[in-house]
Amino acid sequence: MSHGHSHAGAAAGDRRRLAMALGVTLVVLASGVVGGLVTGSLALLADAGHMLTDAAGLGVALLASSLALRPATDARTWGLQRAEVLAAVLQAAMLLAVGVLITVEGVRRLLSPPDVAAPEMLAFGAVGLAGNLLALWVLTRRGGGHRGHEDEHQHPMGLNRRAAVLEVISDGLGSVAVLLAAAVIALTGWTRADALVSLLIGVLIIPRTVVLLREATDVLLEAVPRGLDLSAVRRHLLEQPHVQAVHDLHASQISSGLPVLSAHVVLDDSCFIDGHAPEVLDQLQACVAGHFPVSITHSTFQVEPASHADHEHGVHA
């Protein structure tokens, strides 16, 4: 088995796990909505909203892993990879609205708590926790047999799958909070526990959603990838042998995990006489691919002699 084929198999395994976990999460989400309506528990509905954030995260991860395999075309030179970002923006906007509604309703119920059917709430909360545990098992289990173990060792859990595991663990904590609220109500009759847990889950939803929305918006606005200091990149490029100047330096992301960089690099005139320019170009590409915290394997450098400055139009810093 070739390395490329093995890597593709590992990626396909990640997609299968993500799809299975998404299916489990959607079932538990539906159960939470039904349970909230039946019992009158806002905590169950809030936990369902929390699961909606996880379902959105799993959906985006599944979309990203699928679209990454779509071939580029002359009309879409990067394929459909940016569709992941568009989906994330739409989902984040929707989830932000859900989080705000849960928080507002939680405050209202804290001031005027309604009756809550604690035993039923406990049962639906247990269903939610069981679903979270099942999804976590699906995402973290090793493949069957010796080959599955070998593939897991050679190709450890991908970033999408690791993020999904964190999402499911977070959702499981929300289910535990629902169970604790149900137990408090059943034992003491203090129904405000339902509202307090709802507010807690709302607090979990909103910051995560704001972070997702900000990161997706940064990609759409072609902001410099997080963790990449463009001034440090410029300084390091200027330190390379034969480099006189760097201008029109730009860095952005096509989608999450796919940073790109381009620049015009002015070289000594001698590089274009003795044929040294290709070697300098190799050094520049190796520099941005391995020297910085954000590895940029898609880089484009226009190397030019100092005399070319007279022909430049609209040069940027």
C-alpha positions in Angstrom: 0.0 0.0 0.0 1.4 3.4 -1.0 1.7 6.2 1.5 -0.7 8.3 -0.6 -3.3 5.5 -0.7 -2.9 4.9 3.0 -3.4 8.6 3.8 -6.5 8.7 1.6 -7.8 5.7 3.5 -7.2 7.4 6.8 -9.0 10.5 5.6 -12.0 8.4 4.4 -12.0 6.8 7.9 -12.2 10.3 9.4 -15.2 11.1 7.2 -17.0 7.9 8.2 -16.5 8.6 11.9 -17.6 12.2 11.5 -20.7 11.2 9.5 -21.6 8.6 12.2 -21.1 11.1 15.0 -23.2 13.6 13.2 -26.0 11.1 12.8 -25.9 10.3 16.6 -25.8 14.0 17.5 -28.8 14.8 15.3 -30.8 12.0 16.9 -29.9 13.3 20.4 -30.7 16.9 19.3 -34.2 15.8 18.2 -34.6 14.0 21.5 -33.6 17.1 23.4 -36.1 19.3 21.6 -38.9 16.8 22.2 -37.9 16.4 25.8 -37.8 20.2 26.4 -41.3 20.6 24.9 -42.7 17.6 26.9 -41.2 18.5 30.2 -41.2 22.3 30.0 -37.4 22.3 30.7 -35.5 25.1 29.2 -32.3 23.3 30.1 -33.1 20.5 27.8 -33.9 22.9 25.0 -30.7 24.8 25.8 -28.8 21.6 25.7 -30.4 20.9 22.3 -29.2 24.3 21.2 -25.7 23.3 22.5 -26.0 20.1 20.5 -26.9 22.2 17.5 -23.6 24.0 17.7 -21.9 20.6 17.9 -23.9 19.3 14.9 -22.9 22.5 13.0 -19.2 21.9 13.9 -19.4 18.2 12.8 -21.2 19.2 9.6 -18.6 21.8 8.7 -15.8 19.3 9.5 -17.5 16.7 7.3 -18.1 19.2 4.6 -14.4 20.3 4.7 -13.1 16.8 4.5 -15.4 16.0 1.6 -14.8 19.2 -0.4 -11.0 18.9 0.1 -11.2 15.9 -2.3 -13.0 17.7 -5.0 -10.8 18.5 -8.0 -10.0 22.1 -9.0 -11.3 23.4 -12.4 -10.4 26.2 -14.7 -13.4 28.1 -13.3 -12.7 27.3 -9.6 -9.0 26.9 -9.3 -9.2 26.1 -5.6 -12.1 23.7 -6.0 -15.0 24.2 -3.5 -12.9 24.5 -0.4 -14.2 28.0 0.5 -17.7 26.5 0.7 -16.7 25.3 4.1 -16.2 28.9 5.2 -19.5 30.1 3.8 -21.3 27.3 5.6 -19.5 28.2 8.9 -20.6 31.9 8.6 -24.3 30.9 8.1 -24.2 28.4 10.9 -22.5 30.7 13.3 -25.0 33.5 12.6 -27.9 31.0 13.3 -26.2 29.6 16.4 -25.5 33.1 17.8 -29.3 33.8 17.6 -30.0 30.5 19.4 -27.6 31.3 22.2 -29.0 34.8 22.7 -32.6 33.5 22.8 -31.6 30.8 25.3 -29.9 33.4 27.5 -32.9 35.8 27.4 -35.4 33.1 28.2 -33.1 31.8 31.0 -33.1 35.2 32.7 -36.9 35.4 32.3 -37.4 31.9 33.9 -34.9 32.7 36.6 -37.2 35.6 37.6 -40.4 33.6 37.2 -39.7 29.9 37.1 -42.4 27.6 35.6 -43.1 24.0 36.6 -40.7 21.4 35.3 -41.3 17.6 35.0 -38.1 16.5 36.8 -38.4 12.7 36.2 -39.0 13.1 32.5 -36.2 15.7 32.3 -33.9 13.2 34.0 -34.8 10.5 31.5 -34.2 12.8 28.4 -31.0 14.1 29.9 -29.8 10.5 30.3 -30.6 9.8 26.6 -28.6 12.9 25.7 -25.5 11.8 27.7 -25.7 8.3 26.3 -25.7 9.8 22.8 -22.7 11.9 23.6 -20.8 8.9 24.9 -21.7 6.9 21.8 -20.6 9.8 19.5 -17.3 10.1 21.5 -16.7 6.3 21.1 -17.3 6.5 17.4 -14.8 9.4 17.0 -12.0 7.9 19.2 -12.2 4.2 18.5 -9.4 2.5 16.5 -10.1 0.8 13.3 -10.7 -3.0 13.5 -7.9 -5.5 13.1 -4.2 -5.1 12.6 -4.5 -2.9 9.5 -6.8 -0.5 11.3 -4.3 -0.3 14.2 -1.4 0.3 11.8 -3.3 3.1 9.9 -4.2 4.8 13.2 -0.5 4.7 14.2 0.7 6.1 10.8 -2.0 8.6 10.4 -3.2 9.9 13.8 -6.5 11.7 14.4 -6.9 14.5 11.9 -7.6 18.1 13.0 -11.2 18.0 11.9 -11.8 14.8 14.0 -9.9 16.2 17.0 -12.0 19.3 16.9 -15.1 17.2 16.7 -14.0 15.2 19.8 -13.7 18.4 21.8 -17.2 19.5 20.6 -18.7 16.2 21.7 -17.0 16.3 25.1 -18.3 19.9 25.6 -21.8 18.7 24.7 -21.5 15.8 27.1 -20.7 18.3 29.9 -23.9 20.1 29.0 -25.9 16.9 29.3 -24.3 16.3 32.8 -25.4 19.7 33.8 -29.0 18.9 32.7 -28.9 15.7 34.8 -27.7 17.6 37.8 -30.5 20.2 37.4 -33.1 17.5 37.1 -31.8 15.8 40.2 -31.9 19.1 42.1 -35.5 19.8 41.0 -36.5 16.2 41.9 -35.0 16.3 45.3 -35.6 19.9 46.4 -38.3 21.2 44.1 -36.1 24.3 43.3 -37.1 24.8 39.7 -34.7 27.7 39.2 -32.0 25.1 38.7 -33.4 24.6 35.2 -32.9 28.3 34.4 -29.4 28.4 35.9 -28.3 25.4 33.8 -29.9 27.1 30.7 -27.8 30.2 31.3 -24.7 28.1 31.8 -25.3 26.4 28.4 -26.0 29.7 26.8 -22.7 31.0 28.1 -21.0 28.0 26.5 -22.7 28.5 23.1 -22.2 32.3 22.5 -18.4 32.6 23.0 -17.7 29.6 20.8 -20.0 30.9 18.1 -18.5 34.3 18.2 -15.0 32.8 17.7 -16.3 30.7 14.8 -17.9 33.7 13.2 -14.7 35.8 13.6 -12.4 33.1 12.2 -14.7 32.5 9.2 -15.0 36.2 8.5 -11.2 36.6 8.7 -10.9 34.0 5.9 -13.5 35.7 3.8 -11.8 39.1 4.3 -8.5 37.5 3.4 -6.9 38.5 6.7 -3.4 37.2 7.5 -3.7 33.7 9.0 -3.6 33.6 12.8 -0.2 32.8 14.2 1.6 34.3 11.2 3.5 37.5 11.7 3.9 39.0 8.3 6.5 41.5 9.4 8.6 38.6 10.7 8.1 36.9 7.3 9.4 40.0 5.5 12.4 40.2 7.8 13.3 36.6 7.3 13.0 36.8 3.5 15.3 39.9 3.5 17.9 37.9 5.4 18.2 35.3 2.6 21.3 35.6 0.4 21.0 37.8 -2.7 17.6 39.3 -1.6 17.6 43.1 -1.9 13.9 43.9 -1.2 10.5 42.4 -0.7 7.3 44.1 -1.8 3.6 43.3 -2.5 3.8 40.7 0.3 0.4 39.2 0.9 -0.8 36.2 3.0 -4.4 34.9 3.4 -6.3 31.6 3.7 -8.4 29.8 1.0 -10.1 27.8 3.8 -9.2 26.7 7.3 -5.8 25.0 7.2 -4.9 26.2 3.7 -2.8 29.4 4.0 -1.3 31.0 0.9 1.4 33.6 0.4 2.7 35.7 -2.5 5.4 38.3 -2.9 7.7 40.2 -5.3 11.3 39.6 -4.4 14.1 41.8 -5.8 17.3 39.8 -6.3 20.9 40.8 -7.1 21.3 41.3 -10.9 24.0 38.6 -10.8 21.4 35.9 -10.0 19.9 36.4 -13.5 23.2 36.2 -15.2 24.8 33.2 -13.5 21.5 31.2 -13.3 21.4 31.4 -9.5 17.8 32.7 -9.3 16.1 29.3 -9.3 18.1 28.2 -6.3 17.1 31.4 -4.4 13.5 30.7 -5.3 13.8 27.2 -3.8 15.2 28.8 -0.6 12.4 31.3 -0.3 9.7 28.6 -0.7 11.5 26.3 1.9 11.7 29.3 4.2 7.9 30.0 4.4 7.1 26.3 4.4 9.2 25.4 7.4 10.4 28.4 9.4 7.2 29.8 10.8 4.5 28.5 13.2 2.1 28.5 10.2 3.5 26.3 7.5 2.8 27.8 4.0 3.2 25.2 1.3 1.3 27.2 -1.3 3.6 30.2 -2.0 4.1 32.3 -5.1 7.2 34.4 -5.6 7.9 36.8 -8.4 11.7 37.2 -8.5 12.9 40.3 -10.4 16.1 42.4 -10.9 16.4 45.8 -9.3 16.0 47.4 -12.8 12.4 46.0 -13.0 11.3 48.6 -10.4 10.8 51.1 -13.3 8.2 48.9 -14.8 6.2 48.2 -11.6 2.7 49.8 -11.3 1.0 50.4 -7.9 3.7 48.7 -5.8 2.5 47.9 -2.3 4.6 47.5 0.8 
